[in-house]
C-alpha cells in the first residue's frame, strides 16, 4: 500500500516540471528588432516657438525662435538656432556610439518609421505654442511628423512621438551646455 503513495508523490514534481517546460518549448520565438551595424538612420528635428499676432481683421503666425537638429548616421550632428530673425553660428557635435545606438534602437524597436506621415493640428484658440517636426529615415524608409504640445493640439499625440522628442531635446541640451 505504501508503494502507490510513493509513486504518486514522486510523480507530482515530474508533472510540475513537464507543465513548466513543455509550454516554453512549444511557444514560438518572440522576435525582437535589434540594431546592427548595417542600419542607417538620419534625422532632422525642428522646434519652433510660434506666436499668433492679430492685426485687427487679419492674423499672422511668426516664429521668434527656431531650432534645427540634424543627425547623420555616423552620429555627427549640426544644431542651428535662429532667434528674433537672426541666425546664430551652427554648432557641430559628435554623438557617442552609445547615444547613436540608443537613438537607432528607439526608432527601430518602437516602429517609429511605421507611423504614417502626420500633421497634428493646433487648436484654433492657441496663440503662443511650440511646434515640432521630425523627419527620420531608417534603412531607406522615411517618416515625417509635425505636432504641437498636447495642450495646444486638437488631436492626441502618440507617446512614442513625445518620447523621441524628449530624447532629441536631451541631445540639444547636451550640445548647448
N, C-alpha and C positions, 0 to 999 in steps of 0.2 A: 504494500500500500504506500509506502514511503517513496517508492520509485516513480510513480506518476506525478507526485507533487514536486519532486526534484526536477523532473523533466519540464514541467510547466514553469517553474521558477527559472530554469536555465533558458527557456525559450523566450522569456519576456525581454531580456536585453538584446537577444538576437533579432527579435521582431522590431524593437525600437530602432536598432541600427539600420535595418532594412527600410523602415519608414523614413528615416532621415537621408540615407544615401541614394536610394532609387530616384526620388524626385530631382535631386541635384544632377544625377547622371542623365536623366531624360529631358531636362529643361534645355531649351535651345540657348546657345551662346548669346549673351547680351552684347550687341555691337556698341562700341564707343569710338567716337571720332577722336583721333589723336593727331597732333600736329607733327608733321615731319618736315625734313629739310627741303622737300620739293614744293611745299605750299608757298604761294606768293600772295602777299597782301599789300595793298596800297590803300591809303585813306586820306580823305580831306574832310576836316571838321571845321564848320564855321559857327560863330557865335556872334550875334548882333544885338545890341541894346537899341530897341526901337521906341520911338515916341510919336504919338499921333498929335499933330498940330492942326488946330482949326483956324481957318481964315474966313470966318463968317459962314458963307454957304458952302465953301469947299474945305476939304481936309487933305492933309498930306502926312505921309509917314516917313520919318527920317531916322537914320542911324547916327547916334553920336559916338558909338564905339563899335568897331567890327574887328573880330579876331579870326584868324585863319591858321589852322594847324594842318600841315601836310606831312604825312609819314610814308616813307618808301619801304619796300620790302626788306632792305638791309638794316632798317632801324634808323636811318638818317631822317631827321625831321627839320622842318622850317616853320617858324612861328612868325606871323605877320600881325601887326597891330595898327589900326587906323583909328585915331582919336580926334574928335572935333574936326574932321576933314583933313587931318594931317597924318601922313604915313610915318610910322616910326621905323628905324632900321630893323631889317629882318634878323631874327636870332636863329642860328643854326645849332642843332643839338643832335647827339647820338644816343639813342636808347640802348640800354644794355641788352645783351642777348636774352636775359631773363624777362625783361619788360616786353621785348618784341615777341617772345614765345607766349607770354601771358595774353597779350593783345590778340595774337593769331588764334590762340585757344578759345578766348572769349567769343570771337567772331565765328569760328568754325563749329565749336561744340554746341553753341546755342542755336545754330541755324539762322544767324542774323541775316545772311545774304539771301535767305529764302523768303524773307518778309517782302511783300510786294512794294514797289515804289509808292510812297505815300506822302501826301502833304496834309498834315493835321491843321485844320483851320482855326484861326484865332476868333475869340468871341467878339462880336461887333462893338461891345462897350469897353473893350480893353484899350487903354490909352498909353500905357507905359509897360513894356514887356520885353522879355528875352526871346529871340528866335534862333533856333539851332538847325543845322543841316549836317548830314553825314553822307558822304559818298564813299562806299567801301567796295573794293574789288578783291575777291578771294578766288584764286585759281581761274581767272577769266570771267567769273560771274559777278556782276555789279548790282548794287542796290543803292538807291538814292532816297533818303528820308528827310523830311523837313517837319519841324514841330515847334511848339512854344511850350512854356511852362504849363503844367497840368491845370493850374488855377486860371490860366488865360485861354485854354483850349476848349473848343466845342466838343471834342471827342476825347475818348480815353487813350492816352499814350501808353503803349505796352511797356512793362517794366524792363524788358531787355533793352529797349531803346535808351531809357534813362540810366541803365547800368553801364552801357557803352559810353554814354555821355559823361558819367561820373569818372570812368577810367581815363577818358581823354582830358577832362578838366584837371585831374590829378597830374597828368603829364604836363599840361600847360603851367600848372602851379610850380612844378619842379623846374621847368625851363625858365620861368620868370623870377625865380628866387634871387 
